[in-house]
Amino acid sequence: MEKVLMKIGEAVSPPFPPSEFSIFVWNVYKGQKAHIFSRDFSKLGYGKDFILLQEALVGEDKMPTIWKKDFAAYEWHLAQSFQYKKDQSSTGVAIGSPYAPKAVDFIRAKTKEMFWLTPKLTLFNEYDFNGTKVLFVCTHVLNFVTIGAFTGSLYEIAEKISHFNGPVVLAGDFNTWNLKRFMVMKSIFRDLKLEHLDLQDDGRFLKLDHVFVRGFDVLDARVHHTVVSSDHFPLEIKLKWTPPGEPSKIILP
């Protein structure tokens, strides 16, 4: 697959988001539970300022149909991990928003998944918040690899973020299915002053999906733990823009 980045739709909202904005994060399981996925995605994603997806699927007009129908004002950017030979559909990480990014980039993990030999990608979208650059990072981290390869892939993400001095939102599926992976993840991003969010209503047995922020006040952070249209629960975050020079703080009730 030669072309990694794909764009669908055009943003139609004002140039920059409001001071308080919402984020929706979900590994959508390639929309395999189609009979209930479309309903849940449209309902839960409605009105969100930024939607960060893992295992997004483009092909057979599935997700693009939902995006164009129920999110017509959004601009979507997808970093394609690989294509299926059968129907040429592709899957990867995606960010959708009614606000157009000023820059879009990606990195591909140097190590591939064992057995399937598929790559994992991380998408970097830079937005203008009334003159301040803000970085949104959507990732799907390696799963079936050694702890060394897992750690190395996180350092690849961290290295790219380290060149950005402004506010950051980092979210996605980190495949932290044991304590060692979880602690490695927190340590690496703590060094970049990224705050790991503890989520309300968190009924997950395995906590694979996470959100980190820098430069924002956190108004709400929760898990939709009753949704069964994917093998991951969606995360919903509400943030408040913190002007330059003021420290961000966690202000959850």
For each residue, the residues with C-beta under 8 A, 3 or more apart:
1: 4 80 82 83 90
2:
3: 6 80
4: 1 79 80 92 106 108 121
5: 77 78 79 80 104 106
6: 3 58 77 78 80 90
7: 75 76 77 78 104
8: 58 64 67 68 75 76 78
9: 67 68 71 72 74 75 76 96
10: 75 100
11: 73 74 75 97 98 99 100
12: 73 98
13: 73 98 99
14: 99
15: 99 128
16: 99 127 128 129 130
17: 21 49 50 99 127 129 241
18: 21 49 241
19: 240 241
20: 219 238 239 240 241
21: 17 18 49 50 238 239 241
22: 47 48 49 50 236 237 238 239
23: 48 49 50 51 52 169 171 211 236 237 238 239
24: 44 45 48 50 51 52 234 235 236 237
25: 51 52 53 138 171 172 209 211 234 235 236 237
26: 41 44 51 52 53 54 209 230 232 234 235
27: 53 54 55 140 172 173 208 209 230 231 232
28: 31 37 41 53 54 55 56 57 63 230 232
29: 32 33 37 55 229 230 231 232
30: 55 56 57 91
31: 28 34 37 38 41 57 62 63
32: 29 37
33: 29 36 37 228 229 230
34: 31 37 38 62
35:
36: 33 39 40 228 229
37: 28 29 31 32 33 34 40 41 229 230
38: 31 34 41 42 66
39: 36 42 43 229
40: 36 37 43 44 227 229 234
41: 26 28 31 37 38 44 45 66 70 229
42: 38 39 45 46 66 70
43: 39 40 46
44: 24 26 40 41 224 227 234 236
45: 24 41 42 48 51 70 71
46: 42 43 70
47: 22
48: 22 23 24 45 51 236
49: 17 18 21 22 23 97 98 99
50: 17 21 22 23 24 95 96 97 99 136 169
51: 23 24 25 26 45 48 71 74 94 95 96 97
52: 23 24 25 26 93 94 95 136 138 171 172
53: 25 26 27 28 56 93 94 95 96 138
54: 26 27 28 93 138 139 140 172 173 232
55: 27 28 29 30 91 140 173
56: 28 30 53 63 78 91 92 93 94
57: 28 30 31 62 63 89 90 91
58: 6 8 62 63 64 78 80 89 90 91
59: 62 84 87 88 89 90
60: 87 89
61: 64 65
62: 31 34 57 58 59 65 66 89
63: 28 31 56 57 58 66 67
64: 8 58 61 67 68
65: 61 62 68 69
66: 38 41 42 62 63 69 70 71
67: 8 9 63 64 70 71 74 76 96
68: 8 9 64 65 71 72
69: 65 66 72
70: 41 42 45 46 66 67
71: 9 45 51 66 67 68 74 76 96
72: 9 68 69
73: 11 12 13 98
74: 9 11 51 67 71 96 97 98
75: 7 8 9 10 11 96 97 98 99 100 101
76: 7 8 9 67 71 94 95 96
77: 5 6 7 94 95 96 101 104 123 125
78: 5 6 7 8 56 58 90 92 93 94 123
79: 4 5 92 93 94 106 121 122 123
80: 1 3 4 5 6 58 83 90 91 92 121
81: 90 91 92 93 118 119 120 121 140
82: 1 90 91 92 118 119
83: 1 80 88 89 90
84: 59 87 88 89 90 91
85: 88
86:
87: 59 60 84
88: 59 83 84 85
89: 57 58 59 60 62 83 84
90: 1 6 57 58 59 78 80 81 82 83 84
91: 30 55 56 57 58 80 81 82 84
92: 4 56 78 79 80 81 82 121 123 140
93: 52 53 54 56 78 79 81 121 122 123 138 139 140 172
94: 51 52 53 56 76 77 78 79 123 138
95: 50 51 52 53 76 77 101 123 125 136 138
96: 9 50 51 53 67 71 74 75 76 77
97: 11 49 50 51 74 75 100 101 125 127
98: 11 12 13 49 73 74 75
99: 11 13 14 15 16 17 49 50 75 127
100: 10 11 75 97
101: 75 77 95 97 104 125 126 127 136
102: 126 127 128 133
103: 124 125 126
104: 5 7 77 101 123 124 125 126
105: 123 124
106: 4 5 79 121 122 123 124
107: 121 122 124 156 157 160
108: 4 119 120 121
109: 112 119 120 121 122 141 142 153 156
110: 152 153 156
111: 142 145 149 152 153
112: 109 116 117 118 119 120
113: 116 117 118 119 120 142 143 144 145
114: 117 144 145
115: 144
116: 112 113 144
117: 112 113 114
118: 81 82 112 113
119: 81 82 108 109 112 113
120: 81 108 109 112 113 139 140 141 142 153
121: 4 79 80 81 92 93 106 107 108 109 139 140
122: 79 93 106 107 109 137 138 139 140 156 157 160 172
123: 77 78 79 92 93 94 95 104 105 106 137 138 139
124: 103 104 105 106 107 135 136 137 160
125: 77 95 97 101 103 104 135 136 137 138
126: 101 102 103 104 133 134 135 136 164
127: 16 17 97 99 101 102 133 134 135 136
128: 15 16 102 131 132 133 134
129: 16 17 132 133 134 167 241
130: 16
131: 128
132: 128 129 166 167 244
133: 102 126 127 128 129 164 166
134: 126 127 128 129 166 167 168 169 215
135: 124 125 126 127 161 164 166 167 168 169
136: 50 52 95 101 124 125 126 127 168 169
137: 122 123 124 125 157 161 168 169 170 171 172
138: 25 52 53 54 93 94 95 122 123 125 171 172
139: 54 93 120 121 122 123 157 170 171 172 173 174
140: 27 54 55 81 92 93 120 121 122 172 173 175
141: 109 120 150 153 154 157 172 173 174 175
142: 109 111 113 120 145 149 150 153 175
143: 113 175 177
144: 113 114 115 116
145: 111 113 114 142 149 150 153
146: 149 150
147: 150 151 180 181 184
148: 151 152
149: 111 142 145 146 152 153
150: 141 142 145 146 147 153 154 175 181 184
151: 147 148 154 155 184 188
152: 110 111 148 149 155 156
153: 109 110 111 120 141 142 145 149 150 156 157
154: 141 150 151 157 158 174 184 185 188 189
155: 151 152 158 159 188
156: 107 109 110 122 152 153 159 160
157: 107 122 137 139 141 153 154 160 161 170
158: 154 155 161 162 188 189 191 192
159: 155 156 162 163
160: 107 122 124 156 157 163 164
161: 135 137 157 158 164 168 170 192 194
162: 158 159 192
163: 159 160
164: 126 133 135 160 161 168
165:
166: 132 133 134 135 215
167: 129 132 134 135 213 214 215 216 241 242 248
168: 134 135 136 137 161 164 192 194 212 213 214 215
169: 23 50 134 135 136 137 211 212 213 216 239
170: 137 139 157 161 189 194 211 212 213
171: 23 25 52 137 138 139 209 210 211 212 235 237
172: 25 27 52 54 93 122 137 138 139 140 141 209 210
173: 27 54 55 139 140 141 208 209 232
174: 139 141 154 181 185 208 209 210
175: 140 141 142 143 150 181 208
176: 181 182 185 207 208 210
177: 143 181 206 208
178: 181 182
179: 182 183
180: 147 183 184
181: 147 150 174 175 176 177 178 184 185
182: 176 178 179 185 186 207
183: 179 180 186 187
184: 147 150 151 154 180 181 187 188
185: 154 174 176 181 182 188 189 210
186: 182 183 189 190 196
187: 183 184 190 191
188: 151 154 155 158 184 185 191 192
189: 154 158 170 185 186 192 194 196 212
190: 186 187 193 194 196
191: 158 187 188
192: 158 161 162 168 188 189 214
193: 190 214
194: 161 168 170 189 190 212 213 214
195: 212 213 214 218 248 250
196: 186 189 190 210 211 212
197: 210 211 212 213 218 221 237 250
198: 202 221 252
199: 202 211 221 222 223 235
200: 220 221 222 223 252
201: 222 223 225
202: 198 199 207 222 223 225
203: 223 225 233
204: 207 208 223 225 233
205:
206: 177
207: 176 182 202 204 210
208: 27 173 174 175 176 177 204 232
209: 25 26 27 171 172 173 174 232 233 235
210: 171 172 174 176 185 196 197 207
211: 23 25 169 170 171 196 197 199 221 235 237
212: 168 169 170 171 189 194 195 196 197
213: 167 168 169 170 194 195 197 216 218 237 239 248
214: 167 168 192 193 194 195 248
215: 134 166 167 168 242 248
216: 167 169 213 239 240 241 242 248
217: 239 240 242 248 249 250 251
218: 195 197 213 221 237 238 239 240 250 251 252
219: 20 238 239 240 251 252
220: 200 236 237 238 252
221: 197 198 199 200 211 218 235 236 237 238 252
222: 199 200 201 202 235 236 237
223: 199 200 201 202 203 204 233 234 235 236
224: 44 227 233 234 235 236
225: 201 202 203 204 233
226:
227: 40 44 224 230 233 234
228: 33 36
229: 29 33 36 37 39 40 41
230: 26 27 28 29 33 37 227 233 234
231: 27 29
232: 26 27 28 29 54 173 208 209
233: 203 204 209 223 224 225 227 230
234: 24 25 26 40 44 223 224 227 230
235: 24 25 26 171 199 209 211 221 222 223 224
236: 22 23 24 25 44 48 220 221 222 223 224
237: 22 23 24 25 171 197 211 213 218 220 221 222
238: 20 21 22 23 218 219 220 221
239: 20 21 22 23 169 213 216 217 218 219
240: 19 20 216 217 218 219
241: 17 18 19 20 21 129 167 216
242: 167 215 216 217 246 247 248
243: 246
244: 132
245:
246: 242 243
247: 242
248: 167 195 213 214 215 216 217 242
249: 217
250: 195 197 217 218
251: 217 218 219
252: 198 200 218 219 220 221
253:
